[in-house]
Amino acid sequence: MKINEAQHLVDNWIKEHGVRYFNELTNMALLMEEVGELARLIARKYGEQSYKKKDKKLSVSEEMADILFVLICLANQTGVDLTEAFKKTLEKKTKRDITRHKNNPKLHAAD
Protein backbone atom coordinates (compact mmCIF):
# COMPACT_ATOMS: atom_id res chain seq x y z
CA MET A 1 0.00 0.00 0.00
CA LYS A 2 1.24 3.47 -0.83
CA ILE A 3 1.16 6.27 1.72
CA ASN A 4 -1.47 8.25 -0.21
CA GLU A 5 -3.63 5.11 -0.35
CA ALA A 6 -3.35 4.80 3.43
CA GLN A 7 -4.36 8.45 3.81
CA HIS A 8 -7.41 7.80 1.61
CA LEU A 9 -8.35 4.63 3.53
CA VAL A 10 -8.13 6.41 6.87
CA ASP A 11 -10.21 9.31 5.56
CA ASN A 12 -12.88 6.89 4.35
CA TRP A 13 -12.80 5.00 7.65
CA ILE A 14 -13.27 8.23 9.61
CA LYS A 15 -16.21 9.25 7.45
CA GLU A 16 -17.81 5.79 7.61
CA HIS A 17 -17.08 4.72 11.19
CA GLY A 18 -15.62 7.60 13.12
CA VAL A 19 -18.32 10.23 12.42
CA ARG A 20 -15.65 12.95 12.14
CA TYR A 21 -12.01 13.59 12.93
CA PHE A 22 -11.19 14.51 16.51
CA ASN A 23 -9.78 18.02 16.55
CA GLU A 24 -6.06 18.45 15.94
CA LEU A 25 -5.22 19.00 19.60
CA THR A 26 -7.06 15.84 20.65
CA ASN A 27 -5.33 13.85 17.90
CA MET A 28 -1.96 15.23 18.96
CA ALA A 29 -2.62 14.08 22.51
CA LEU A 30 -3.72 10.67 21.20
CA LEU A 31 -0.53 10.43 19.12
CA MET A 32 1.59 11.08 22.21
CA GLU A 33 -0.42 8.48 24.13
CA GLU A 34 0.20 5.89 21.41
CA VAL A 35 3.92 6.73 21.28
CA GLY A 36 4.04 6.29 25.06
CA GLU A 37 2.42 2.86 24.75
CA LEU A 38 5.04 1.81 22.20
CA ALA A 39 7.85 3.19 24.38
CA ARG A 40 6.57 1.27 27.40
CA LEU A 41 6.34 -1.94 25.40
CA ILE A 42 9.83 -1.57 23.90
CA ALA A 43 11.27 -0.83 27.36
CA ARG A 44 9.81 -4.12 28.53
CA LYS A 45 10.55 -6.22 25.46
CA TYR A 46 14.05 -4.94 24.60
CA GLY A 47 15.03 -3.00 27.70
CA GLU A 48 15.47 -3.80 31.33
CA GLN A 49 11.94 -3.28 32.60
CA SER A 50 9.83 -6.29 33.47
CA TYR A 51 6.40 -6.87 31.97
CA LYS A 52 3.20 -5.97 33.76
CA LYS A 53 0.33 -8.40 33.21
CA LYS A 54 -1.56 -5.92 31.02
CA ASP A 55 1.49 -5.34 28.79
CA LYS A 56 2.02 -8.98 27.82
CA LYS A 57 -0.88 -8.92 25.34
CA LEU A 58 0.45 -5.86 23.49
CA SER A 59 2.47 -6.14 20.27
CA VAL A 60 5.04 -3.77 18.81
CA SER A 61 3.41 -3.99 15.37
CA GLU A 62 -0.02 -3.07 16.72
CA GLU A 63 1.36 -0.13 18.65
CA MET A 64 3.24 1.14 15.59
CA ALA A 65 0.10 0.78 13.49
CA ASP A 66 -1.88 2.77 16.09
CA ILE A 67 0.73 5.55 15.84
CA LEU A 68 0.56 5.49 12.04
CA PHE A 69 -3.24 5.70 12.10
CA VAL A 70 -3.29 8.79 14.32
CA LEU A 71 -0.42 10.40 12.38
CA ILE A 72 -2.37 9.88 9.16
CA CYS A 73 -5.44 11.44 10.79
CA LEU A 74 -3.38 14.52 11.66
CA ALA A 75 -1.95 14.68 8.16
CA ASN A 76 -5.38 14.42 6.58
CA GLN A 77 -6.96 17.08 8.71
CA THR A 78 -4.07 19.52 8.27
CA GLY A 79 -3.74 18.99 4.51
CA VAL A 80 -0.34 17.27 4.58
CA ASP A 81 0.49 14.94 1.71
CA LEU A 82 2.65 12.44 3.57
CA THR A 83 4.13 11.03 0.37
CA GLU A 84 5.52 14.41 -0.65
CA ALA A 85 6.53 15.30 2.90
CA PHE A 86 8.42 12.02 3.28
CA LYS A 87 10.18 12.45 -0.07
CA LYS A 88 11.33 15.92 1.01
CA THR A 89 12.56 14.55 4.34
CA LEU A 90 14.59 11.85 2.60
CA GLU A 91 16.10 14.44 0.26
CA LYS A 92 16.94 16.73 3.19
CA LYS A 93 18.51 13.91 5.22
CA THR A 94 20.47 12.65 2.21
CA LYS A 95 21.88 16.09 1.47
CA ARG A 96 22.63 16.88 5.11
CA ASP A 97 23.93 13.47 6.18
CA ILE A 98 25.58 12.21 2.98
CA THR A 99 28.83 11.40 4.83
CA ARG A 100 27.92 12.16 8.44
CA HIS A 101 26.95 8.63 9.46
CA LYS A 102 29.63 6.92 7.36
CA ASN A 103 32.26 9.04 9.14
CA ASN A 104 30.87 8.43 12.62
CA PRO A 105 33.29 6.10 14.45
CA LYS A 106 30.60 5.31 17.04
CA LEU A 107 28.56 3.58 14.36
CA HIS A 108 31.51 1.46 13.25
CA ALA A 109 32.55 0.42 16.75
CA ALA A 110 30.60 -2.86 16.55
CA ASP A 111 32.13 -3.84 13.17
C-alpha positions as a Markdown table, in Angstrom:
| # | Residue | x | y | z |
|---|---|---|---|---|
| 1 | Met | 0.0 | 0.0 | 0.0 |
| 2 | Lys | 1.2 | 3.5 | -0.8 |
| 3 | Ile | 1.2 | 6.3 | 1.7 |
| 4 | Asn | -1.5 | 8.2 | -0.2 |
| 5 | Glu | -3.6 | 5.1 | -0.3 |
| 6 | Ala | -3.4 | 4.8 | 3.4 |
| 7 | Gln | -4.4 | 8.4 | 3.8 |
| 8 | His | -7.4 | 7.8 | 1.6 |
| 9 | Leu | -8.3 | 4.6 | 3.5 |
| 10 | Val | -8.1 | 6.4 | 6.9 |
| 11 | Asp | -10.2 | 9.3 | 5.6 |
| 12 | Asn | -12.9 | 6.9 | 4.3 |
| 13 | Trp | -12.8 | 5.0 | 7.6 |
| 14 | Ile | -13.3 | 8.2 | 9.6 |
| 15 | Lys | -16.2 | 9.2 | 7.4 |
| 16 | Glu | -17.8 | 5.8 | 7.6 |
| 17 | His | -17.1 | 4.7 | 11.2 |
| 18 | Gly | -15.6 | 7.6 | 13.1 |
| 19 | Val | -18.3 | 10.2 | 12.4 |
| 20 | Arg | -15.7 | 13.0 | 12.1 |
| 21 | Tyr | -12.0 | 13.6 | 12.9 |
| 22 | Phe | -11.2 | 14.5 | 16.5 |
| 23 | Asn | -9.8 | 18.0 | 16.5 |
| 24 | Glu | -6.1 | 18.5 | 15.9 |
| 25 | Leu | -5.2 | 19.0 | 19.6 |
| 26 | Thr | -7.1 | 15.8 | 20.6 |
| 27 | Asn | -5.3 | 13.8 | 17.9 |
| 28 | Met | -2.0 | 15.2 | 19.0 |
| 29 | Ala | -2.6 | 14.1 | 22.5 |
| 30 | Leu | -3.7 | 10.7 | 21.2 |
| 31 | Leu | -0.5 | 10.4 | 19.1 |
| 32 | Met | 1.6 | 11.1 | 22.2 |
| 33 | Glu | -0.4 | 8.5 | 24.1 |
| 34 | Glu | 0.2 | 5.9 | 21.4 |
| 35 | Val | 3.9 | 6.7 | 21.3 |
| 36 | Gly | 4.0 | 6.3 | 25.1 |
| 37 | Glu | 2.4 | 2.9 | 24.8 |
| 38 | Leu | 5.0 | 1.8 | 22.2 |
| 39 | Ala | 7.8 | 3.2 | 24.4 |
| 40 | Arg | 6.6 | 1.3 | 27.4 |
| 41 | Leu | 6.3 | -1.9 | 25.4 |
| 42 | Ile | 9.8 | -1.6 | 23.9 |
| 43 | Ala | 11.3 | -0.8 | 27.4 |
| 44 | Arg | 9.8 | -4.1 | 28.5 |
| 45 | Lys | 10.6 | -6.2 | 25.5 |
| 46 | Tyr | 14.0 | -4.9 | 24.6 |
| 47 | Gly | 15.0 | -3.0 | 27.7 |
| 48 | Glu | 15.5 | -3.8 | 31.3 |
| 49 | Gln | 11.9 | -3.3 | 32.6 |
| 50 | Ser | 9.8 | -6.3 | 33.5 |
| 51 | Tyr | 6.4 | -6.9 | 32.0 |
| 52 | Lys | 3.2 | -6.0 | 33.8 |
| 53 | Lys | 0.3 | -8.4 | 33.2 |
| 54 | Lys | -1.6 | -5.9 | 31.0 |
| 55 | Asp | 1.5 | -5.3 | 28.8 |
| 56 | Lys | 2.0 | -9.0 | 27.8 |
| 57 | Lys | -0.9 | -8.9 | 25.3 |
| 58 | Leu | 0.5 | -5.9 | 23.5 |
| 59 | Ser | 2.5 | -6.1 | 20.3 |
| 60 | Val | 5.0 | -3.8 | 18.8 |
| 61 | Ser | 3.4 | -4.0 | 15.4 |
| 62 | Glu | 0.0 | -3.1 | 16.7 |
| 63 | Glu | 1.4 | -0.1 | 18.7 |
| 64 | Met | 3.2 | 1.1 | 15.6 |
| 65 | Ala | 0.1 | 0.8 | 13.5 |
| 66 | Asp | -1.9 | 2.8 | 16.1 |
| 67 | Ile | 0.7 | 5.5 | 15.8 |
| 68 | Leu | 0.6 | 5.5 | 12.0 |
| 69 | Phe | -3.2 | 5.7 | 12.1 |
| 70 | Val | -3.3 | 8.8 | 14.3 |
| 71 | Leu | -0.4 | 10.4 | 12.4 |
| 72 | Ile | -2.4 | 9.9 | 9.2 |
| 73 | Cys | -5.4 | 11.4 | 10.8 |
| 74 | Leu | -3.4 | 14.5 | 11.7 |
| 75 | Ala | -1.9 | 14.7 | 8.2 |
| 76 | Asn | -5.4 | 14.4 | 6.6 |
| 77 | Gln | -7.0 | 17.1 | 8.7 |
| 78 | Thr | -4.1 | 19.5 | 8.3 |
| 79 | Gly | -3.7 | 19.0 | 4.5 |
| 80 | Val | -0.3 | 17.3 | 4.6 |
| 81 | Asp | 0.5 | 14.9 | 1.7 |
| 82 | Leu | 2.7 | 12.4 | 3.6 |
| 83 | Thr | 4.1 | 11.0 | 0.4 |
| 84 | Glu | 5.5 | 14.4 | -0.6 |
| 85 | Ala | 6.5 | 15.3 | 2.9 |
| 86 | Phe | 8.4 | 12.0 | 3.3 |
| 87 | Lys | 10.2 | 12.5 | -0.1 |
| 88 | Lys | 11.3 | 15.9 | 1.0 |
| 89 | Thr | 12.6 | 14.6 | 4.3 |
| 90 | Leu | 14.6 | 11.8 | 2.6 |
| 91 | Glu | 16.1 | 14.4 | 0.3 |
| 92 | Lys | 16.9 | 16.7 | 3.2 |
| 93 | Lys | 18.5 | 13.9 | 5.2 |
| 94 | Thr | 20.5 | 12.6 | 2.2 |
| 95 | Lys | 21.9 | 16.1 | 1.5 |
| 96 | Arg | 22.6 | 16.9 | 5.1 |
| 97 | Asp | 23.9 | 13.5 | 6.2 |
| 98 | Ile | 25.6 | 12.2 | 3.0 |
| 99 | Thr | 28.8 | 11.4 | 4.8 |
| 100 | Arg | 27.9 | 12.2 | 8.4 |
| 101 | His | 26.9 | 8.6 | 9.5 |
| 102 | Lys | 29.6 | 6.9 | 7.4 |
| 103 | Asn | 32.3 | 9.0 | 9.1 |
| 104 | Asn | 30.9 | 8.4 | 12.6 |
| 105 | Pro | 33.3 | 6.1 | 14.4 |
| 106 | Lys | 30.6 | 5.3 | 17.0 |
| 107 | Leu | 28.6 | 3.6 | 14.4 |
| 108 | His | 31.5 | 1.5 | 13.3 |
| 109 | Ala | 32.6 | 0.4 | 16.8 |
| 110 | Ala | 30.6 | -2.9 | 16.5 |
| 111 | Asp | 32.1 | -3.8 | 13.2 |
